[in-house]
Amino acid sequence: MRLLVVGGSGFLGREIVRQTRRAGHLVAATFHRRPPSADLGAGVDWHALDIRIRDDVARVAAMARPDVIVNAAYRQSDWASTADGGAHVALAAAAVAARLVHVSSDAVFAGAAVAYDETCPPDPTTPYGAAKAAAETAVAAITPDAVIARTSLIIGYGESVHERHVHALAAGVGTGVLFTDDVRCPVHVADLAAALRELAGSPYSGIHHVAGPDAISRHRLGVLIARRDGLDPTALPTGRRAASGVPGPAELRLDCARTRARLTTRLRGAHEFLAAGRS
């Protein structure tokens, strides 16, 4: 199998590249601005790519000739990258007859429901959520056999945005607080990458929810990270999203029961993968 990872230099993309290389498959991957480090770059066919440019996406796909494309590109504040870019990747996948796995987000939901399963239609309340929902619509229309994988906060190896933020807050050099009323279902990057790779080789298509089973607040997640890394959890400042004026839903719980039943990959909860001494 030959895999093309769009956004291969990002946090999730790097893990997909690593796992695919270890499995002995051919890997092509893209980066936007910065080429990958030497340890990640070896044995990978790297391409510079601006996902916002439709012709460039088509050119890279035609050069790579992949069996599968995983779109793990991520720029939260950019509609063109998220919405238009998702459509560009779907068009490129269709042109080269590649299977597509498109990574989406729980941000497509408003948070009004207790939990959201794969049958729930998007009802976003933020520009990022609206862009992700638009990309899902384009992907489903252009490549009906694609997998659209919605996920939540991605954690692991100390490299995620949230882990770095917790370290900065604990050291007294970061700004902001950790909300006690902002609930998500964190997933370990290794579990998510493995699940996406498994879905890529499966007969399934359509919406899949791929997140951890533990619904916890960002503050509770920060405490678990601090304890794992030997930091002082009491140094982490707290606040409430409801009082902050920050837009977006406070609680987003993804119901992943149907997807878990289809996978052999085990999606661990945050309490398990952040236990002391683990990644």
SEPA-554529 format. One record per residue (C-alpha): residue number from 1; residue in one letter; y, z, x. Coordinates in nm, 3 decimals, padded with zeros to 5 digits. Each point is the difference from the previous one (the first is absolute). Layout:
BEGIN
PT  num  residu    north       up     east
PT  NUM       a        Y        Z        X
...
// end
This chain:
BEGIN
PT  num  residu    north       up     east
PT    1       m   00.000   00.000   00.000
PT    2       r   00.353  -00.078   00.117
PT    3       l   00.269   00.233  -00.129
PT    4       l   00.378  -00.051  -00.004
PT    5       v   00.196   00.325  -00.030
PT    6       v   00.356  -00.062  -00.116
PT    7       g   00.200   00.297   00.123
PT    8       g  -00.260   00.068   00.268
PT    9       s   00.242   00.189   00.223
PT   10       g   00.079   00.258  -00.271
PT   11       f  -00.167   00.337  -00.051
PT   12       l  -00.268  -00.119  -00.244
PT   13       g  -00.023  -00.347   00.155
PT   14       r  -00.079   00.143   00.343
PT   15       e  -00.290   00.199  -00.139
PT   16       i  -00.142  -00.304  -00.182
PT   17       v   00.025  -00.200   00.323
PT   18       r  -00.175   00.275   00.201
PT   19       q  -00.286   00.038  -00.249
PT   20       t  -00.052  -00.375  -00.033
PT   21       r  -00.011  -00.045   00.377
PT   22       r  -00.251   00.286   00.034
PT   23       a  -00.218  -00.170  -00.262
PT   24       g  -00.012  -00.311   00.218
PT   25       h   00.196  -00.231  -00.228
PT   26       l   00.271  -00.245   00.103
PT   27       v   00.349   00.131  -00.070
PT   28       a   00.338  -00.169  -00.030
PT   29       a   00.303   00.212  -00.084
PT   30       t   00.375  -00.023  -00.041
PT   31       f   00.300   00.201   00.114
PT   32       h   00.361  -00.027  -00.110
PT   33       r   00.221   00.105   00.290
PT   34       r  -00.196   00.185   00.267
PT   35       p  -00.321  -00.132   00.153
PT   36       p  -00.290   00.249  -00.007
PT   37       s  -00.085   00.228   00.288
PT   38       a  -00.243  -00.127   00.263
PT   39       d  -00.288   00.218  -00.119
PT   40       l   00.024  -00.138  -00.355
PT   41       g   00.084  -00.353   00.102
PT   42       a  -00.311  -00.070   00.206
PT   43       g  -00.245  -00.231  -00.175
PT   44       v   00.233  -00.064  -00.294
PT   45       d   00.173  -00.330  -00.079
PT   46       w   00.356   00.121  -00.062
PT   47       h   00.272  -00.196  -00.183
PT   48       a   00.367   00.082  -00.048
PT   49       l   00.080  -00.029  -00.371
PT   50       d   00.285   00.060  -00.242
PT   51       i  -00.183   00.037  -00.329
PT   52       r   00.317  -00.094  -00.188
PT   53       i  -00.025  -00.361   00.123
PT   54       r  -00.256  -00.182  -00.211
PT   55       d  -00.060  -00.289   00.240
PT   56       d  -00.058   00.236   00.292
PT   57       v  -00.263   00.194  -00.194
PT   58       a  -00.175  -00.326  -00.091
PT   59       r   00.014  -00.113   00.365
PT   60       v  -00.158   00.321   00.134
PT   61       a  -00.277  -00.008  -00.261
PT   62       a  -00.073  -00.365   00.082
PT   63       m  -00.020   00.083   00.371
PT   64       a  -00.220   00.308  -00.049
PT   65       r  -00.235  -00.158  -00.258
PT   66       p  -00.120   00.342  -00.120
PT   67       d  -00.283   00.078  -00.237
PT   68       v   00.196   00.304  -00.121
PT   69       i   00.369   00.091   00.005
PT   70       v   00.108   00.362  -00.035
PT   71       n   00.369   00.040  -00.083
PT   72       a   00.101   00.339   00.142
PT   73       a   00.363  -00.095   00.069
PT   74       y   00.247   00.275  -00.089
PT   75       r   00.380   00.008  -00.025
PT   76       q   00.095   00.238  -00.279
PT   77       s   00.367  -00.088  -00.037
PT   78       d  -00.038  -00.378   00.005
PT   79       w  -00.078  -00.185  -00.325
PT   80       a  -00.050  -00.329   00.183
PT   81       s  -00.266   00.147   00.228
PT   82       t  -00.183   00.189  -00.273
PT   83       a   00.022  -00.229  -00.303
PT   84       d   00.064  -00.347   00.142
PT   85       g  -00.213   00.071   00.305
PT   86       g  -00.294   00.101  -00.215
PT   87       a   00.024  -00.330  -00.186
PT   88       h   00.026  -00.193   00.327
PT   89       v  -00.320   00.160   00.132
PT   90       a  -00.181  -00.075  -00.326
PT   91       l   00.107  -00.365   00.016
PT   92       a  -00.116  -00.022   00.362
PT   93       a  -00.336   00.160  -00.087
PT   94       a  -00.051  -00.251  -00.281
PT   95       a   00.090  -00.291   00.229
PT   96       v  -00.266   00.092   00.260
PT   97       a  -00.257   00.124  -00.258
PT   98       a   00.004   00.353   00.146
PT   99       r  -00.087   00.314  -00.193
PT  100       l   00.307   00.223  -00.038
PT  101       v   00.024   00.378   00.007
PT  102       h   00.354   00.099  -00.095
PT  103       v   00.113   00.359   00.067
PT  104       s   00.218   00.141  -00.278
PT  105       s   00.132   00.347  -00.082
PT  106       d   00.004   00.279  -00.255
PT  107       a   00.376  -00.068  -00.012
PT  108       v  -00.069  -00.260  -00.272
PT  109       f  -00.027   00.294  -00.243
PT  110       a   00.266   00.222  -00.157
PT  111       g  -00.197   00.323   00.018
PT  112       a   00.018   00.071  -00.373
PT  113       a  -00.379   00.003  -00.042
PT  114       v  -00.223   00.282   00.121
PT  115       a  -00.194  -00.255   00.208
PT  116       y  -00.017  -00.377   00.032
PT  117       d  -00.322  -00.199   00.016
PT  118       e  -00.045  -00.369   00.076
PT  119       t   00.058  -00.103  -00.362
PT  120       c   00.353   00.144  -00.014
PT  121       p   00.280  -00.261   00.008
PT  122       p   00.283   00.048   00.251
PT  123       d   00.315   00.175  -00.124
PT  124       p   00.206   00.043   00.319
PT  125       t   00.328   00.191   00.016
PT  126       t   00.108  -00.084   00.357
PT  127       p   00.089  -00.329   00.174
PT  128       y  -00.299   00.040   00.234
PT  129       g  -00.235   00.061  -00.292
PT  130       a   00.142  -00.301  -00.182
PT  131       a  -00.049  -00.217   00.310
PT  132       k  -00.360   00.117   00.037
PT  133       a  -00.065  -00.070  -00.370
PT  134       a   00.151  -00.348   00.037
PT  135       a  -00.225  -00.069   00.299
PT  136       e  -00.305   00.112  -00.199
PT  137       t   00.090  -00.244  -00.279
PT  138       a   00.042  -00.287   00.247
PT  139       v  -00.325   00.080   00.182
PT  140       a  -00.201   00.018  -00.324
PT  141       a   00.144  -00.331  -00.122
PT  142       i  -00.039  -00.192   00.326
PT  143       t  -00.332   00.146   00.121
PT  144       p  -00.191   00.139  -00.300
PT  145       d  -00.296   00.098   00.219
PT  146       a   00.216   00.221   00.224
PT  147       v  -00.036   00.375   00.034
PT  148       i   00.321   00.192  -00.073
PT  149       a  -00.040   00.346   00.153
PT  150       r   00.248   00.267  -00.108
PT  151       t   00.021   00.298   00.230
PT  152       s   00.211   00.313   00.058
PT  153       l   00.136   00.186   00.303
PT  154       i  -00.186  -00.120   00.310
PT  155       i  -00.066   00.271   00.261
PT  156       g  -00.185   00.018   00.330
PT  157       y  -00.007   00.059   00.375
PT  158       g   00.352   00.146  -00.004
PT  159       e   00.144  -00.353  -00.021
PT  160       s   00.110  -00.019  -00.363
PT  161       v   00.359   00.032  -00.117
PT  162       h  -00.077   00.325  -00.181
PT  163       e  -00.175   00.158   00.299
PT  164       r   00.288  -00.087   00.231
PT  165       h   00.246   00.139  -00.255
PT  166       v  -00.193   00.328  -00.021
PT  167       h   00.004   00.033   00.380
PT  168       a   00.375  -00.062   00.011
PT  169       l   00.067   00.258  -00.273
PT  170       a  -00.222   00.260   00.167
PT  171       a   00.185  -00.056   00.329
PT  172       g   00.337   00.038  -00.171
PT  173       v   00.113  -00.351   00.095
PT  174       g  -00.068  -00.174  -00.331
PT  175       t   00.213  -00.010  -00.311
PT  176       g  -00.102   00.036  -00.361
PT  177       v  -00.259   00.209  -00.183
PT  178       l  -00.357  -00.028  -00.125
PT  179       f  -00.010  -00.013  -00.378
PT  180       t  -00.223   00.250  -00.178
PT  181       d   00.000  -00.203  -00.323
PT  182       d  -00.071  -00.346   00.148
PT  183       v  -00.374  -00.058  -00.042
PT  184       r  -00.206  -00.286   00.147
PT  185       c  -00.364  -00.069   00.094
PT  186       p   00.003  -00.040   00.380
PT  187       v  -00.263  -00.216   00.170
PT  188       h  -00.108  -00.011   00.364
PT  189       v   00.087  -00.328   00.167
PT  190       a  -00.355  -00.041   00.133
PT  191       d  -00.151   00.047  -00.346
PT  192       l   00.247  -00.242  -00.155
PT  193       a  -00.058  -00.266   00.266
PT  194       a  -00.377   00.032  -00.039
PT  195       a   00.027  -00.026  -00.379
PT  196       l   00.218  -00.310   00.023
PT  197       r  -00.245  -00.162   00.239
PT  198       e  -00.288   00.086  -00.233
PT  199       l   00.186  -00.145  -00.299
PT  200       a   00.070  -00.315   00.202
PT  201       g  -00.374  -00.061   00.033
PT  202       s  -00.084   00.100  -00.356
PT  203       p  -00.033  -00.212  -00.315
PT  204       y   00.278   00.197  -00.171
PT  205       s   00.350  -00.119  -00.089
PT  206       g   00.304   00.130  -00.183
PT  207       i   00.163   00.342   00.009
PT  208       h  -00.160   00.282   00.199
PT  209       h   00.139   00.349   00.060
PT  210       v  -00.073   00.120   00.352
PT  211       a   00.135   00.350   00.065
PT  212       g  -00.123   00.350   00.076
PT  213       p  -00.134   00.237  -00.266
PT  214       d   00.247   00.282   00.075
PT  215       a   00.326  -00.012  -00.197
PT  216       i   00.238   00.216   00.202
PT  217       s   00.373   00.041   00.055
PT  218       r   00.179  -00.133   00.305
PT  219       h   00.066   00.359   00.105
PT  220       r  -00.366   00.098  -00.029
PT  221       l  -00.087  -00.311   00.199
PT  222       g   00.252   00.107   00.263
PT  223       v  -00.156   00.346   00.020
PT  224       l  -00.344  -00.152   00.058
PT  225       i   00.139  -00.226   00.273
PT  226       a   00.178   00.292   00.166
PT  227       r  -00.312   00.217  -00.001
PT  228       r  -00.211  -00.281   00.144
PT  229       d   00.250  -00.058   00.280
PT  230       g   00.068   00.365   00.086
PT  231       l   00.351   00.004  -00.145
PT  232       d   00.166   00.272  -00.207
PT  233       p  -00.024  -00.094  -00.370
PT  234       t   00.272   00.252  -00.088
PT  235       a   00.248  -00.206   00.202
PT  236       l  -00.027  -00.286  -00.248
PT  237       p   00.300  -00.005  -00.239
PT  238       t  -00.081  -00.045  -00.368
PT  239       g   00.180  -00.146  -00.297
PT  240       r  -00.053  -00.153  -00.340
PT  241       r   00.020  -00.372  -00.061
PT  242       a   00.119   00.064  -00.355
PT  243       a   00.315   00.165   00.138
PT  244       s   00.056  -00.241   00.288
PT  245       g   00.119  -00.311  -00.178
PT  246       v  -00.256  -00.209   00.193
PT  247       p  -00.112  -00.282  -00.233
PT  248       g  -00.359  -00.064  -00.093
PT  249       p  -00.287   00.190  -00.159
PT  250       a  -00.086   00.355   00.105
PT  251       e  -00.372  -00.010  -00.075
PT  252       l  -00.228  -00.301   00.051
PT  253       r  -00.373   00.054  -00.027
PT  254       l  -00.227  -00.300   00.050
PT  255       d  -00.333   00.019  -00.182
PT  256       c  -00.239  -00.169   00.244
PT  257       a  -00.329   00.076  -00.176
PT  258       r  -00.090  -00.362  -00.075
PT  259       t   00.076  -00.119   00.352
PT  260       r  -00.184   00.293   00.163
PT  261       a  -00.309  -00.088  -00.204
PT  262       r   00.007  -00.348   00.153
PT  263       l   00.048   00.108   00.362
PT  264       t  -00.233   00.140   00.261
PT  265       t   00.310   00.103   00.200
PT  266       r   00.079   00.364  -00.073
PT  267       l   00.365   00.074  -00.073
PT  268       r   00.065   00.352   00.124
PT  269       g   00.259   00.233  -00.145
PT  270       a   00.290   00.136   00.206
PT  271       h  -00.148   00.351   00.015
PT  272       e  -00.307  -00.146   00.170
PT  273       f   00.151  -00.249   00.242
PT  274       l   00.281   00.238   00.101
PT  275       a  -00.232   00.292   00.067
PT  276       a   00.066   00.158   00.338
PT  277       g  -00.139  -00.207   00.286
PT  278       r  -00.027  -00.321  -00.204
PT  279       s   00.214  -00.316   00.000
// end
